[in-house]
Amino acid sequence: MYFAALLARTEDGWEASDTELDDVETLSDLTDLAREASVDEDTVLVYIEQEDAWFGVVRVDGEEDPRIYVSDASAAARSSYGEILLTDELLGREPGAEDEIAALEELVDLDGTEDGEPDGTEDGADGRAGDAATESDLDHDPDAVPAGPLGDLGVLADLGLSEKGLLTLRTDALVEIADALGAAEVLEAVR
């Protein structure tokens, strides 16, 4: 179960609204949604939560690039909304590298064997079971998503929630974030 909310800063404080993410497919779509909710290009926070698994905060300040924090990247990677937040840049990957690697793998047999030749991963061929990955294989997986927090720890620091405070949030993170921002009442009205 997902919950998403927008918190937009105004002259009079914060305005909150829950939001549907059905039409959001990319971080760019999410950023556009936040900018539409912005008053005078002020700060907008997009909060996305998958119940008891992970939460993410995207901060949009005017035309600046969005700042992103995800509480558990590996859990978010298993979610369609989480994948939106886990950009190549956030994961430290070369943009588009995953697409290029997949395209190359389709064109070339990268295991170094000829067609019809055993590839050495069958039982007994190299002493390992066919599909079992060794620990060293997992350590070097360029597509692996790290477990735990990922992103800009200072995303809310100037708004009242320190890096340490952000790292300690688990369940009901939105309530604690709203309390730190002074937006608990407006949030409660939409939740």
N, C-alpha and C positions, 0 to 999 in steps of 0.2 A: 504494500500500500504506500502510495506517495502523497506527499503534501508539498505544495509550492506556494510561496508568498512573495509579494513585492513590498518593500518598505522604501518609500520615497521621502527624502528630506525636503521640507518646505520652510518658509519663513516662520510658520507657526508650529513647527515641530515635525513629527513624522506622520505620513499617511500610509495606511496598510491596506493591502488587498490580496485576496487569494487569487491564484491565477492558474489557468489551464495550460499545460505544456503540449497539448496534442499536435499543434502546428509547429512546434520547435524541433528542428532536426540538427541544428548546428549551434556552436557557440555564437556565431554571428547573429543567428535568429534570436537567441536569448538576449544578446546585447541590444539588439534593435527593440525588443519587447521592453527592456529596462529603460531605454532612452525615451520611448513613447510615454512612459509613466513619469519621467523626470519633469520637475518644475524648474524652469530657468536653468537647465543643465546642471542641477544640483545632484548630489549623491543618491543613487538608487542601489538597494541591496536586493538581490534575488536569492531566496533561500529555498533549497530543495532538500527534502528528507525522505529516505526510505525507512519506514518504521523499524527502529532498533538495529539497523544495519549500518547506515552512514548518513551524513548530511554534507551539503556543500553550500558555500556562500560565494556569490559572484558580486563584485562591487564595480559599479559603473559610475565614473565621475565625468560628466560631459562627454567630450569626444576622445578622452584618453582610452587606452587599451584596458579591457576588463582585468580586474585582479581576482584571482580564484583561490579558494581554500577548500580542500576536501578532507573530511575527517578520517576516512579509510579508503585509500585509493583502490586496493584490491577488491573490496566489496563493491565500490562504485563501478569498477570495470565490468562487473557482471550485471549491470543495470543499463538499460537504454538511456536513461537520463544521466546517469553517471558518465557514460561514454562521451556525452556532449561536453562535459567539463574537463575530461582527461585529454587535453590537447597534446600534440607532439611536443610543443614547447614546454608544457608543464611536466611532461614525462622525461624531458631531456633528450628527445629524439630529433633527428633531422626531419623537418617537415616533409611529408609525403614519402619518407623512406619505406614505410611499411607497404605502401602500394607498389613501389618500385621493386621491392624484394619479392612480393607475391607474383608480380608480372614476370620477373626473371625466373622464378622457380617453375612457372608454367612453361616457359620456353626451353629451359635446360634441365637436364637430370643432374642435380647437384650432389648426388651421393658418390660420384666417381666410378660408377659401375656401368658396364655395357648393358643394353637391353637383354633380358633373359639371364643375366649373370646374377648369382646370389649376392646380396648386398652386405652380408656378414652380420645381420641383426636377427637372424633366425635362431631359434634355440640351438645351442651347441656350437654354432659357427664361431663365436668369439667368447663363449662362456657366460653370456648374458641372455636373459629372456628377450624375445623379439621387441616388445613395445615398452619395456621398462626403461625409464630414464634414470641415469645415474645422478648423484648429487652434483657432480661437476657440470653435467649437461644443463641442469636447472640454474646453476650459478651464472652461466654465460648466456642465458636466453635474452636476446635483445628486446623481445616483446613482453617480457615479464613486467608486471605492474607491482610496485612495492606495496607491502602491507603497511597500514598505518597512515598517519597524516601526510598530506602533500600539498604544496602550494605556498601562498603568501601568508605567513603566520601573522604579519602585521596588518592584515586587511581591515581589521576593526580597531586597531590600537588607538588611533586618534578619535575614535567614537566612543571609547570607554571600556573596551574589552581588550586586555593585554594579550600578548602572545601566549603566556603561561595560562591565562584564563581560557583562551580558545582551545588550547591543547587538552584541558581537563574536561571539556564538555563531552557528554555522551548522549544520554537520552534527554528528551525535552530541551534540546539545545536552543531551539528557537525562542522558547520562553526566557532562557537566561540571556540570550543575545538581546532580545527586546527589552528586558529589564536594564541591561547595561546601557542601551541606547536611550532609555526613557520612553520607549514606545509600547510598553506592555498593554496599556489600555486600548490603544488603537488596534493592536494586533488581536487582542481578545475579541474585539467586535467582529472580526472576519473569520476567526478560527472555528 
